[in-house]
Amino acid sequence: MKVLETGRGELFLRPDPAADREWLRRNKSWALKNKVMDEKEAIEKFVHDGDYLGTELYGTVRCPMSLAREIIRQGKKNLRVAGQGIMEIEVLIAAGLVSKLDLTYLGYEVLGLSYVLRRAAESGQLKIVEWSNAALAWRLKAAALGVPFLPVKSMLGSDTFNYSAAKVVECPFTGEKLCLLPATMLDVGLIHVHRCDVYGNAQLDGISGFAFELARASRRLILSTEEIISTDEIRKYPDRTIIPYYLVDAVVEAPFGSHPGEMYYLYWRDEEHLRQYLEASREPQTTEEYLRKYVYGVKNNAEYLELIGGEEKLNYIRSLAKGR
Amino acid sequence: MEYNPTELLICIASRQMEDRTSAFIGTGIPMLAAALAKKTHAPELAVVFEFGGIGSLLELLPLAVGGSRTFYKALAASSICDVMEAAQRGLIEYGFLGGAQIDMYGNLNSTVIGDHDRPKVRFPGSGGANDIGSLCWKTISIMRHDRRRFVEKVDFITTPGYLNGPGAREKAGLPAGTGPYRVVTDLALLGFDETSRWMKLLAVNPGITVEQVKENTGFELIIPDKVEENAPPSSEELRLLREEIDPGRLYI
């Protein structure tokens, strides 16, 4: 297959499925082991300086915020980040921990642009490689398939392609041009789920975003969960398990772990807190003050939940969640 | 009946969609346009959100394209790969887009103004826009109409329109028969010439002149001999928008 074009963006990690196979065989376990730990231990153990890290879902929805805050407290540096997350990625950038970003979209939709991204990009501090939403998800899918790339019909002809690390080839079957997306096998993935057991068998409610793909494209996978349920309960509904335990390295119990984001059927986005954050994020100094208060100023998720308003606030956002 | 510019945009955008088809919807105006279409001429328009919501009734207006309201009372709560792959297989008819800049071939920029690595302004980036613009059959862009946005050349092609002219999409490898279909602005409704792929004025909005459209466009538009005038929002359209679709006035 002849390569016709190559995007000029940096490929943060060369796909190497053969090495991944070896690594996964050596490091993943089918043993039913209790993986419950607190967020401090999970981040200490499984996130390292320089890691290639990814998060799921998107925007201010089902985002692993409690884990992101712990990464900031532990000051894990020089992270390469791939993701469609908004707030959890933005706070990592705001804390100065991200050196390179596989970016598709970072903004707040109807609430406007990201001040943090603007400062980081316009100052040239943050190295950004462009992708589309589907491209990032399909790159994870390629890694989940155990192959080095996936051919697609998106991104062709655009500057999004030109500033990506994708390639264009001629299809050996049809002769048409295809965009090849390099597989992304992350060092560590973070996913916030509705429930799982102590081994990490996890269930999600609502749209599954790209949790299925990211869980299978992460060497290490940390789950934070709204609740831990019994394995008997999992066995009653095995059809609901979209992330089976052998993919999982740590289970962190984190009720309201997506705050200020929403969690389908459980609680609604905390508009008041989100707007407060966005206001603070306008200037570096106020951003720093926000982080000092809400991230560095608390030891863990439980303290954070007290700080943002405790039971009263949590009941309120719970009352706004729509049922079925 | 009095109406505001957002209400006009929503009404004109909603009239572009046919019944019993599918549309990729983003938050904001496209969502309201789809909701209005469903309540008027296109009750079986299937709305698809890029993170997996399929067939929502849009009874509650989503704040985020991955938010819970994108699949409230929907027909399926699926995944990003599933819906993007449906578009890649040719199943999604319309896709809605927007951006900071658009050029005469309908290329869109929502990434940067200035140099990519040291931009003057950094915008959010493609998100699903590039996929929608690459894979949906017909894309509809919703834009504010002024010379800063309607430019000769976009700083960055985030989402491909007709690129640099006839045949360019196909040459780049994009699926045949896809591309920009309509541009809905506060001044006019625009389309694209079948042969040259240049942007073409189709109709002006109520009270707007062809001259005003030209003055606010930073490139030469094709102006046909006869330019229609868009009908203003009807009282029924406005009632639906204000009382049923967005009673909390979140967007309008």
Chai-1 contact restraints between the chains, C-beta under 6 A:
chainA,res_idxA,chainB,res_idxB,connection_type,confidence,min_distance_angstrom,max_distance_angstrom,comment,restraint_id
A,L57,B,G66,contact,1.0,0.0,6.0,A-B,restraint_1
A,Y58,B,F51,contact,1.0,0.0,6.0,A-B,restraint_2
A,Y58,B,G66,contact,1.0,0.0,6.0,A-B,restraint_3
A,G59,B,A64,contact,1.0,0.0,6.0,A-B,restraint_4
A,G59,B,G66,contact,1.0,0.0,6.0,A-B,restraint_5
A,T60,B,A64,contact,1.0,0.0,6.0,A-B,restraint_6
A,V61,B,A64,contact,1.0,0.0,6.0,A-B,restraint_7
A,V61,B,G66,contact,1.0,0.0,6.0,A-B,restraint_8
A,V61,B,G67,contact,1.0,0.0,6.0,A-B,restraint_9
A,L103,B,G125,contact,1.0,0.0,6.0,A-B,restraint_10
A,T104,B,G125,contact,1.0,0.0,6.0,A-B,restraint_11
A,T104,B,S126,contact,1.0,0.0,6.0,A-B,restraint_12
A,T104,B,G127,contact,1.0,0.0,6.0,A-B,restraint_13
A,Y105,B,P124,contact,1.0,0.0,6.0,A-B,restraint_14
A,Y105,B,G125,contact,1.0,0.0,6.0,A-B,restraint_15
A,Y105,B,G127,contact,1.0,0.0,6.0,A-B,restraint_16
A,L106,B,P124,contact,1.0,0.0,6.0,A-B,restraint_17
A,G107,B,P124,contact,1.0,0.0,6.0,A-B,restraint_18
A,E109,B,T27,contact,1.0,0.0,6.0,A-B,restraint_19
A,E109,B,A64,contact,1.0,0.0,6.0,A-B,restraint_20
A,V110,B,T27,contact,1.0,0.0,6.0,A-B,restraint_21
A,V110,B,G28,contact,1.0,0.0,6.0,A-B,restraint_22
A,L117,B,R122,contact,1.0,0.0,6.0,A-B,restraint_23
A,R118,B,R122,contact,1.0,0.0,6.0,A-B,restraint_24
A,A121,B,P119,contact,1.0,0.0,6.0,A-B,restraint_25
A,A121,B,R122,contact,1.0,0.0,6.0,A-B,restraint_26
A,E122,B,P119,contact,1.0,0.0,6.0,A-B,restraint_27
A,E122,B,R122,contact,1.0,0.0,6.0,A-B,restraint_28
A,G124,B,R118,contact,1.0,0.0,6.0,A-B,restraint_29
A,S132,B,S126,contact,1.0,0.0,6.0,A-B,restraint_30
A,S132,B,N130,contact,1.0,0.0,6.0,A-B,restraint_31
A,S132,B,D131,contact,1.0,0.0,6.0,A-B,restraint_32
A,N133,B,G127,contact,1.0,0.0,6.0,A-B,restraint_33
A,N133,B,G128,contact,1.0,0.0,6.0,A-B,restraint_34
A,A134,B,M84,contact,1.0,0.0,6.0,A-B,restraint_35
A,A134,B,D131,contact,1.0,0.0,6.0,A-B,restraint_36
A,A137,B,I80,contact,1.0,0.0,6.0,A-B,restraint_37
A,A137,B,C81,contact,1.0,0.0,6.0,A-B,restraint_38
A,K141,B,C81,contact,1.0,0.0,6.0,A-B,restraint_39
A,K153,B,Q88,contact,1.0,0.0,6.0,A-B,restraint_40
A,K153,B,P175,contact,1.0,0.0,6.0,A-B,restraint_41
A,S154,B,D131,contact,1.0,0.0,6.0,A-B,restraint_42
A,S154,B,S134,contact,1.0,0.0,6.0,A-B,restraint_43
A,M155,B,N130,contact,1.0,0.0,6.0,A-B,restraint_44
A,L156,B,A172,contact,1.0,0.0,6.0,A-B,restraint_45
A,L156,B,G173,contact,1.0,0.0,6.0,A-B,restraint_46
A,L156,B,L174,contact,1.0,0.0,6.0,A-B,restraint_47
A,G157,B,P160,contact,1.0,0.0,6.0,A-B,restraint_48
A,G157,B,L163,contact,1.0,0.0,6.0,A-B,restraint_49
A,G157,B,A172,contact,1.0,0.0,6.0,A-B,restraint_50
A,G157,B,L174,contact,1.0,0.0,6.0,A-B,restraint_51
A,S158,B,N130,contact,1.0,0.0,6.0,A-B,restraint_52
A,S158,B,I157,contact,1.0,0.0,6.0,A-B,restraint_53
A,S158,B,P160,contact,1.0,0.0,6.0,A-B,restraint_54
A,D159,B,F156,contact,1.0,0.0,6.0,A-B,restraint_55
A,D159,B,I157,contact,1.0,0.0,6.0,A-B,restraint_56
A,T160,B,S126,contact,1.0,0.0,6.0,A-B,restraint_57
A,T160,B,N130,contact,1.0,0.0,6.0,A-B,restraint_58
A,T160,B,T158,contact,1.0,0.0,6.0,A-B,restraint_59
A,Y163,B,H116,contact,1.0,0.0,6.0,A-B,restraint_60
A,E176,B,G173,contact,1.0,0.0,6.0,A-B,restraint_61
A,K177,B,G173,contact,1.0,0.0,6.0,A-B,restraint_62
A,G206,B,A77,contact,1.0,0.0,6.0,A-B,restraint_63
A,I207,B,F51,contact,1.0,0.0,6.0,A-B,restraint_64
A,I207,B,G52,contact,1.0,0.0,6.0,A-B,restraint_65
A,I207,B,G53,contact,1.0,0.0,6.0,A-B,restraint_66
A,I207,B,F71,contact,1.0,0.0,6.0,A-B,restraint_67
A,I207,B,A77,contact,1.0,0.0,6.0,A-B,restraint_68
A,S208,B,S79,contact,1.0,0.0,6.0,A-B,restraint_69
A,G209,B,F51,contact,1.0,0.0,6.0,A-B,restraint_70
A,G209,B,I80,contact,1.0,0.0,6.0,A-B,restraint_71
A,F210,B,I80,contact,1.0,0.0,6.0,A-B,restraint_72
A,Y264,B,S68,contact,1.0,0.0,6.0,A-B,restraint_73
A,K322,B,Y72,contact,1.0,0.0,6.0,A-B,restraint_74
